[in-house]
């Protein structure tokens, strides 16, 4: 909570709060063990002589914890019994993914006093330096990522990703080389407020106005009256319990009146930015239009601005009016991706082509054509979906996946030429081999009871593998859809999105006679569609290796451009006999 009422009270010693997960805590972040007491680890430590095993007499339930040895090493290194539990802690923490989020920073308007220089302020300075030490020139990194501007998040336990040019961290998004931040809009599903505010603090943006739209709240957001004065938070409630506010998007406004849009797959929680594979598209800096310009001008060739205004307007929230004004006054002419969004409701007639899978279909019909590449007939180019969750899809493939969804994603193919569809979802073995062991499946909420009703799905599934990008052990929370040539060299399109494989996210067709067939969507989602026509002035992206490549396709053009930075390996790796998808139920067993 953000209550300063006791700030002037006499200090008294008290123990750190016990982690509420107790022996079932699976965290491995040292900051978490500074923040919370773990009595079972403290009790074991004096008897722990062999770091490769637990001493005799340890509770069998503790032995079941797959990371208990790692935790003991952390506690030992920290000198757990000597931690200064009675000292004032920094107001923000990197341990906000712990059971109880850390206290977020309060604003000056709430009576903040200047803290004396002490061990804690020195520690905070060290944390700030650590959080931004890998930044370098972030603007140069963004410039080098053209023309795609498609990044993956850094993986804590994969050092190779830390120096990868197309890797980015959250604090880099707020780096001053991208512009001096004036305010920001964060639209997301899950938010850990303490962690989020810490990122702003580390980058010198602690008191900048922040508007939050979210779907799932942590304990800090539940107590809205005590939020810092610079934070405006709105919980978005979809019309039905089966829908979610699942979009992950940021709009950053700078002091020079420009803005930047970021579309992501990561929640605003610490664990999503550690050992999970996430994707982000980062727009160029979008300058303000001249004062006399029409607010309908300044759109991109992909109509991104108009689609973004339509999407944000669908919320009907007064808190977004100022942001809609900033967007209308911005020049989006440099944007080269299409916005693909979903909003709850049943959409009829032409409106149904504005959202969900029908929006993808409409864009593909307008801007994609048969590349006519020798020995690669268009009907043989499979559609590949990759996601972190699966909904109820029906009793057989033709109930939705191989009917509605495939028809939209295979446009402009003729109905008789629909391609095969392949799906990537981590197997149980994938998760066991992840950086976090079984805990790596914490971002994969597919339920066994759902799968039992659609066992046909297993034959479509492929394992997660990303050796080329050093992320095979970083479980994918990223969601993508694409179409690829049989030789795995060309992409006619690529979609990065928050939308998992579900009817709630993409929409399902209604069969009503009046007012006619519609598209029923339950959730808020957002993604960006990469089309070669707008990005490389051709009809395919190249997937061949090297820093640049020369592509000759059916357009008759020859262009030099970087290969598209695909985040998983091709060809795909099928499930082995006996493999099963990872089921979230394992955490309840």
PATORGU-460284 format. One record per residue (C-alpha): x, y, z. Coordinates in pm, whole numbers, plus 32768, in hexadecimal, padded with zeros to 4 digits. Layout:
! residues N
XYZ...
This chain:
! residues 589
800080008000806781697FD0801281E6812A810A82D981C7803D830D83038142826183DB82708308834482A683E58478827082D38577838E82608652844A814885A7843A7FF3864584E17EB285E684127DAE8537845D7C7B846B84357C7082F682E97BED828382E17A76824382B17A1580D7814A799F80CA819E787D7FE2828177E780ED832276A1807D827076BF7F2E832877FE7ED183E377CB7D8B8487791F7D6385FA793B7D1486247AB37D1087137B1D7E2A864A7C5C7E5F851E7B877EBE85E37AE67FDA864F7C3B805684E37CA8805984427B7280F484987A7B820784A5790481B584B17858830784DA76F982788618776381C386A0781682F4866976D983C1871D75FB82C4884776DF828E8911768B83CC88FB7516837A893F753B82048AA174C581BE8A86742080678A07751A7F6589A274007E7B889F736D7F6787C273B780928820733E81EF8766721A828786287260834585A8736D82568430736B822583DA729580F082F873AE807484257499806A84E873947FA583DD73A27E978436750E7E4D850F74F77D1385CB763B7D5E860776197ED3877F75E37EA98798771B7DD386D677DA7ED987BC77667FEF88EA77DB7F28884979317F0087F2794E8072894E78DE80D489EE79DC7FEE89157AF2807489617A9381DA87F07A738222880E7A7D839D88CC7BC7838887DE7C8282A487807DD8832E86117D9D836285DF7ED2843A866F7FCA833F85868093825E85757FE1810F858080917FBF842580F37F558439801E7E1D84BE7EC47DEA851F7DDD7CD284707CC67D8E830E7D227D3682BD7BD07C9D82C57B4B7DFF817B7AF17EA981487C4D7F3C81B47D677E5682AE7E5B7EE4824B7FB87F4C824C80A27E2482E681FC7E30820883147EAA820184647E04827F85AE7E908117861D7EA880E185107FB081D785AA80A3831B8506803D844A857F80FC85AE857780828651843880FD879F845481AD88CF83C0810588F18267819E892E80FE814287D680E380A487FF820E7FBE894F81837F5588A980367F14879A80E07E4488A281957D77894A80477D3A87FD7FAC7CCF87C080CC7BDE8917809F7B4588E67F277B2A87927F4F7A83881B802C796E89827FB0794A89477F0277FB889080207754899780C3767C88F581917569879481047555873981EB7435885C815A736E87DC7FFD73BE8683805D733E871380F8720287D77FB971BF869B7EE771E285FB7F8370AE85327F376FE5847F7E4570D084B17EDD722D84607D8472B8850B7D33740285137C1774FD853F7C4A767286867BFA771F86957AA677CC87327AB8792687CB795B791C883A796877AF896A7A4D77A3897C7A36762788387AFA761088C47C1C76DB89A07C9375BE88B87C3074A1886B7D6973D086F67D1C73C586D37CE7753E86387DF4761885DE7E2A778784C07EEF781D859D800378A5862F8034774984D3808F76CF84DE81B777BE86468218776C8687838A77388731834C75E885D38301755F8551845075DA850C850A771C83D1846A77A482AD854E77F481A084497843814182E777E98018820577AD8039809578067F287FA577937F507E4378127EB97D0A78A77F847CD279E680397DE77AA1811D7DDB7BD081187F487C2B82467F4B7D0D83217EA77C04829E7F8E7AF482DA80CB7BBD8435804F7C12848A80477A9E841C81B07A7E84E682097BB2862481637B2F8611822E79EE85D2837D7A94845E83867A3F83D183507B9C82D8846E7BA5826D84767A3880F4844F7A02809782E479C57F448267794D7F0380F379807DF3801F78E07E027EBD79687D407D7B79877DCA7CCD7ABC7E2B7D977BED7F2F7D5A7CF87F017DC07E617F837F217E257E8C7F687D0E7D6A7EF07DE17DA780157ECB7D7881207DC47D49823E7EBC7EB282197F2D7F5482197DD6806783177D957FCF845C7D16807884367BC27FCD82E57B807E7282BF7AE97DFF81537AE87CC680C57A457C5D7F597A577BBD7EEF790E7AA67DF379347A3B7D3E77F578C47D0277D378DB7B8C7822799F7ABE791B7A3579F577FB7AE37B25776A7C237BCF77D87CC67D2077B57DF67C7D77157E997D91764480067DEE7689804B7F4775FD81038085766280EC81E875E5820A82C7765481EA844176388324851A763183648683768F839B86E27522822A868074E7828685437429820783EA748B826E8280746281938146745682077FF274D481437EAF749D81B67D8F757781637C3475F981E97C6B775B811E7CB5788F819E7DC87973821A7CCF7A7583807C7B7ACF83757B0C7A6B83087B5F7908844D7C2178D685387B197964854179BC78C9841B79CA77D784327A077664836B7B427614834C7C1774DC832D7D8F74A582FA7E72737C83777FD373BC830680EE72DD83E78205726483C2834F731A828583F07294829F856C72868183865E72BA80CE86D3718380DC884771287FDC891571EF7F03895170BC7EFB87E170517DB58721704A7DAA862171647D44851B70637E8B854F6FA97FDA84B56FFC7F6D834B6FDE805382386F64802981766E1F7FA9805B6EFD7E9C81346FA27F3880ED70F77ED4823C718A7D66821C712E7D5880B871AF7DFD811C72F87D06823A732A7BE8814A72E37C70804B73DB7CA9814174F97B5981E974B87AAF809774EA7B0480A8765F7A2681DD76887AFB825477A97B2383C578047C868374787B7CE68330770F7C6C847776797DB4852B76B27E70840776167D8A83FE74EA7DD9856F74BB7F50852A74C07F26841373C17E4D84E372D87F5385F872DE80738507728E810984B8713980FC833E7105817B83466F9F82B882846FFB81FA81567087820580266FA3813F7F1F70627FC87EE870797F0D7EE771C47E397DB071FD7D5B7DCE73307C307D2B73D57B237DCE74A97A057D1A755A78B47D0D74B078047C767386786C7D31724D778E7D2A711977B77D7F6FAB78E37E566F4C79357E8A70BD798A7D1A70DC7AB77D4C6FF87B4B7E4B70E97B997D5472007C247BFD72507C707AF5714C7B947BA2704B7C757CD270617D9E7BF5700D7CDA7B616EEB7C807CB76E617DE97D346E707E737BFA6DCD7D747C116CB37DD57D7A6C727F4E7D656C927FCD7BFF6C617FE77B3C6B1D807479F06AA881EF7A246A9B81FF792B697A834E78A469EE83C87781691F8387762969B482BB76C16AD0814776B96A79808177AF6B4C7F9E769E6BD580CE75F36C6F8133771C6D4780BE76B96EA9802C77A36FAC80E5778E70F9804F7802724181207824737E8084788774CB8087785D76457F2177EF76887E0B772E75DE7C95775576037B73766B75BD7B89763074467A777530740A7A5F73B673E37B1C73A572997C09747C71C57AF374F870E27A2B758772037AFE76C771F67C7776A171C47C6D760770687B3476BE6FFE7B117829706D7C72786B70E77D2877BE6FCC7C49785F6EC77CA679B76F497E1979706F757E3D78CD6E1E7DA879F26D5E7DB67A386C3E7DC278C36BF27C90782A6B517BC077446C337C3E760E6B807DA8767A6BB07DAB76AB6D277F0176516DB47F5575706ED77F6276087032807275C371328071762C729D818B76697396814676327508824775B87608823F744A7665826D73D077C983D8737B7774840C74DB76EB83A3756D7838846A7477790A85A274E1784C856176557873863B7745793C853B77377A5684E375C77A3D8371757E7A65834276E17ADF83877751797D822676DC7933819777EF7A0D814578B578D18099778E78237F3A777078B87EAD765E77D47DD1757278A07DCB73F778837C4E73EC78987C3C74CF77687D2F73F576A67C6D72B976F37B4D734876257C2E739774FA7D37728874EE7D4372AA73757E1773DF73B97F4A7312741C7F8B72A872B47FB07418725180A174747369821774B2734E831A74F2745983B0764074B485117660742C85DF779C740C874D7738740187A978447303872B795273F187AA78AA7531864A788575BB85F2771475AB85F4770C772885317852774A83C577EE7735830178BA763781FD79B076AE82197A53755880FB7A18746281347A1772EA808E79A071AA8128798C7051813078DE6F038275784B6E8282F877AE6D44833676346D4584AB767A6D24849C77536E5F853978796DA88419796C6D7982FD7A0B6E3F81DA7AB86D90816B7B466EE281B17B37705880CE7B95717C81407BEA72E0801A7BFC73CF7F8F7BD2752D7E8A7ADF74A47EA9797075017E04785174497C9F788F74BA7B4C78F774377B3779FC754C7C677AAB74BE7C327A8773477AB87A71733279C4796872BC78B3798B71BB774C79A57230763578FA7170751579E471BC742A7A3F70A073EC7B9C712774A57C7F710B75767B81704E76B87AC1708A77AD7B72716D78F97B46721A78E37B1973947A1B7B8074557A407B6F75D07B967C0776187C667D3C75D97D9E7CE7750D7E9D7DA2743A7FAE7D42734880717DBB721C80757D1D70C381B97D306FFC81767D386E8482987D356D8981E17E256CA482057F416DA1834E7EE66E4784377E6B6D32836E7EC36BFA83567D576B9182617C3B6BC883307B656CB684237B8D6DD485637AC96DB985BA79CF6ECA8710796B6E4E883B79AC6F2E893F7ABD6F1A89397C2F6F66888C7C7F6E2088027BB96CFE87977BDF6B99863E7B626B4685A77B2B69F384357ADE69FD82FF7AE9692B82F37C656932841D7C76684B84CF7D596945861F7D2069E186577DBA6B3887687DAE6C3A86E27DA96D9D87257CF06EE4867F7B9E6F12854C7B9B6FEC85BC7B4C715584E27A1C719984E479B9730784CC783C72E6857E7732721C850F769E70D284C2758E707783D875507199840F7431728B82E0734F72B2827572B873FC83147163743E823C7031747981AA705075D481E771C875EE80D372A0767480A57417768680FB74B777D07FCC74CE78B57FB775DB79BF7F0274E27AA18057745E7B0E806D757F7C057F3475027CB47FA7739B7CD8
